[in-house]
């Protein structure tokens, strides 16, 4: 159950957080958000693959 719910919760939280902070940030802040978004998705995909094959 945790293997399925955890990646979904992380994804929904990431989308909500990004949309909220994107509208309230400057150009420099948006670059930081984009970089953190890429890192978050890499970690999320890695975690999902690990949990599926574990």
OpenMM code with the backbone's topology and positions (N, CA, C; nanometers):
from openmm import Vec3, app, unit

residues = "UNK UNK UNK UNK UNK UNK UNK UNK UNK UNK UNK UNK UNK UNK UNK UNK UNK UNK UNK UNK UNK UNK UNK UNK UNK UNK UNK UNK UNK UNK UNK UNK UNK UNK UNK UNK UNK UNK UNK UNK UNK UNK UNK UNK UNK UNK UNK UNK UNK UNK UNK UNK UNK UNK".split()
positions = [
    Vec3(0.0827, -0.1199, 0.0000),
    Vec3(0.0000, 0.0000, 0.0000),
    Vec3(0.0869, 0.1258, 0.0000),
    Vec3(0.1916, 0.1257, 0.0821),
    Vec3(0.2799, 0.2421, 0.0891),
    Vec3(0.3537, 0.2602, -0.0425),
    Vec3(0.3852, 0.1495, -0.1095),
    Vec3(0.4574, 0.1566, -0.2368),
    Vec3(0.3777, 0.2316, -0.3435),
    Vec3(0.2484, 0.2288, -0.3323),
    Vec3(0.1642, 0.2963, -0.4315),
    Vec3(0.1292, 0.4375, -0.3867),
    Vec3(0.0949, 0.4559, -0.2608),
    Vec3(0.0475, 0.5853, -0.2127),
    Vec3(0.1580, 0.6894, -0.1976),
    Vec3(0.2759, 0.6500, -0.1545),
    Vec3(0.3829, 0.7463, -0.1297),
    Vec3(0.4227, 0.8254, -0.2546),
    Vec3(0.4484, 0.7630, -0.3682),
    Vec3(0.4806, 0.8426, -0.4880),
    Vec3(0.3662, 0.9330, -0.5331),
    Vec3(0.2419, 0.8884, -0.5164),
    Vec3(0.1276, 0.9708, -0.5551),
    Vec3(0.1182, 1.0940, -0.4661),
    Vec3(0.1373, 1.0755, -0.3355),
    Vec3(0.1324, 1.1881, -0.2418),
    Vec3(0.2455, 1.2868, -0.2702),
    Vec3(0.3647, 1.2358, -0.2976),
    Vec3(0.4784, 1.3229, -0.3295),
    Vec3(0.4504, 1.4021, -0.4562),
    Vec3(0.3925, 1.3380, -0.5562),
    Vec3(0.3626, 1.4065, -0.6823),
    Vec3(0.2585, 1.5162, -0.6633),
    Vec3(0.1514, 1.4875, -0.5929),
    Vec3(0.0464, 1.5869, -0.5716),
    Vec3(0.0991, 1.7051, -0.4913),
    Vec3(0.1793, 1.6770, -0.3899),
    Vec3(0.2380, 1.7833, -0.3093),
    Vec3(0.3317, 1.8698, -0.3921),
    Vec3(0.4109, 1.8077, -0.4772),
    Vec3(0.5037, 1.8822, -0.5617),
    Vec3(0.4287, 1.9735, -0.6590),
    Vec3(0.3241, 1.9232, -0.7201),
    Vec3(0.2468, 2.0037, -0.8159),
    Vec3(0.1808, 2.1226, -0.7468),
    Vec3(0.1218, 2.0993, -0.6306),
    Vec3(0.0573, 2.2077, -0.5574),
    Vec3(0.1595, 2.3124, -0.5128),
    Vec3(0.2706, 2.2686, -0.4594),
    Vec3(0.3738, 2.3612, -0.4132),
    Vec3(0.4336, 2.4423, -0.5256),
    Vec3(0.4591, 2.3793, -0.6375),
    Vec3(0.5176, 2.4499, -0.7515),
    Vec3(0.4208, 2.5535, -0.8061),
    Vec3(0.2953, 2.5180, -0.8203),
    Vec3(0.1990, 2.6133, -0.8742),
    Vec3(0.1797, 2.7329, -0.7814),
    Vec3(0.1854, 2.7085, -0.6512),
    Vec3(0.1698, 2.8175, -0.5556),
    Vec3(0.2903, 2.9118, -0.5587),
    Vec3(0.4098, 2.8549, -0.5503),
    Vec3(0.5293, 2.9381, -0.5462),
    Vec3(0.5623, 3.0001, -0.6813),
    Vec3(0.5233, 2.9368, -0.7919),
    Vec3(0.5522, 2.9901, -0.9249),
    Vec3(0.4809, 3.1238, -0.9462),
    Vec3(0.3568, 3.1322, -0.9005),
    Vec3(0.2808, 3.2551, -0.9212),
    Vec3(0.3302, 3.3691, -0.8321),
    Vec3(0.3991, 3.3375, -0.7227),
    Vec3(0.4438, 3.4396, -0.6287),
    Vec3(0.5938, 3.4647, -0.6322),
    Vec3(0.6614, 3.4318, -0.7419),
    Vec3(0.8064, 3.4469, -0.7445),
    Vec3(0.8511, 3.5322, -0.8621),
    Vec3(0.9749, 3.5788, -0.8523),
    Vec3(1.0350, 3.6584, -0.9584),
    Vec3(1.1008, 3.5659, -1.0603),
    Vec3(1.1686, 3.6255, -1.1576),
    Vec3(1.2352, 3.5464, -1.2604),
    Vec3(1.3453, 3.4603, -1.2010),
    Vec3(1.4215, 3.5150, -1.1093),
    Vec3(1.5291, 3.4384, -1.0448),
    Vec3(1.4719, 3.3252, -0.9592),
    Vec3(1.3634, 3.3536, -0.8920),
    Vec3(1.2972, 3.2509, -0.8114),
    Vec3(1.2412, 3.1387, -0.8972),
    Vec3(1.1937, 3.1728, -1.0150),
    Vec3(1.1397, 3.0710, -1.1049),
    Vec3(1.2491, 2.9777, -1.1550),
    Vec3(1.3692, 3.0312, -1.1753),
    Vec3(1.4807, 2.9454, -1.2151),
    Vec3(1.5146, 2.8467, -1.1044),
    Vec3(1.5100, 2.8927, -0.9785),
    Vec3(1.5364, 2.8033, -0.8656),
    Vec3(1.4269, 2.6979, -0.8540),
    Vec3(1.3035, 2.7387, -0.8784),
    Vec3(1.1922, 2.6442, -0.8722),
    Vec3(1.2072, 2.5388, -0.9815),
    Vec3(1.2466, 2.5809, -1.1011),
    Vec3(1.2643, 2.4855, -1.2104),
    Vec3(1.3745, 2.3851, -1.1787),
    Vec3(1.4845, 2.4324, -1.1218),
    Vec3(1.5937, 2.3430, -1.0853),
    Vec3(1.5510, 2.2456, -0.9758),
    Vec3(1.4824, 2.2965, -0.8752),
    Vec3(1.4368, 2.2067, -0.7690),
    Vec3(1.3313, 2.1090, -0.8203),
    Vec3(1.2520, 2.1512, -0.9179),
    Vec3(1.1532, 2.0626, -0.9788),
    Vec3(1.2211, 1.9456, -1.0489),
    Vec3(1.3251, 1.9733, -1.1228),
    Vec3(1.3985, 1.8674, -1.1917),
    Vec3(1.4571, 1.7693, -1.0907),
    Vec3(1.5175, 1.8215, -0.9854),
    Vec3(1.5770, 1.7352, -0.8827),
    Vec3(1.4696, 1.6531, -0.8123),
    Vec3(1.3562, 1.7148, -0.7825),
    Vec3(1.2474, 1.6443, -0.7150),
    Vec3(1.1934, 1.5301, -0.8006),
    Vec3(1.1759, 1.5543, -0.9291),
    Vec3(1.1246, 1.4487, -1.0147),
    Vec3(1.2252, 1.3352, -1.0324),
    Vec3(1.3537, 1.3667, -1.0371),
    Vec3(1.4549, 1.2618, -1.0461),
    Vec3(1.4515, 1.1759, -0.9197),
    Vec3(1.4428, 1.2402, -0.8042),
    Vec3(1.4349, 1.1653, -0.6783),
    Vec3(1.3052, 1.0840, -0.6726),
    Vec3(1.1958, 1.1431, -0.7153),
    Vec3(1.0676, 1.0725, -0.7142),
    Vec3(1.0656, 0.9518, -0.8053),
    Vec3(1.1215, 0.9663, -0.9242),
    Vec3(1.1273, 0.8533, -1.0170),
    Vec3(1.2185, 0.7444, -0.9626),
    Vec3(1.3321, 0.7844, -0.9069),
    Vec3(1.4244, 0.6866, -0.8492),
    Vec3(1.3592, 0.6118, -0.7325),
    Vec3(1.2893, 0.6863, -0.6472),
    Vec3(1.2234, 0.6250, -0.5328),
    Vec3(1.1133, 0.5289, -0.5790),
    Vec3(1.0389, 0.5672, -0.6800),
    Vec3(0.9331, 0.4813, -0.7314),
    Vec3(0.9900, 0.3526, -0.7893),
    Vec3(1.0957, 0.3637, -0.8664),
    Vec3(1.1583, 0.2442, -0.9238),
    Vec3(1.2133, 0.1548, -0.8132),
    Vec3(1.2765, 0.2148, -0.7140),
    Vec3(1.3297, 0.1364, -0.6011),
    Vec3(1.2184, 0.0642, -0.5269),
    Vec3(1.1092, 0.1336, -0.4995),
    Vec3(0.9997, 0.0703, -0.4251),
    Vec3(0.9288, -0.0379, -0.5054),
    Vec3(0.9236, -0.0226, -0.6364),
    Vec3(0.8586, -0.1240, -0.7189),
    Vec3(0.9425, -0.2517, -0.7235),
    Vec3(1.0743, -0.2371, -0.7392),
    Vec3(1.1596, -0.3549, -0.7535),
    Vec3(1.2074, -0.4119, -0.6198),
    Vec3(1.1792, -0.3440, -0.5106),
    Vec3(1.2232, -0.3929, -0.3806),
    Vec3(1.1327, -0.5023, -0.3295),
] * unit.nanometer
topology = app.Topology()
chain = topology.addChain("A")
for resn in residues:
    res = topology.addResidue(resn, chain)
    for name in ("N", "CA", "C"):
        topology.addAtom(name, app.Element.getBySymbol(name[0]), res)
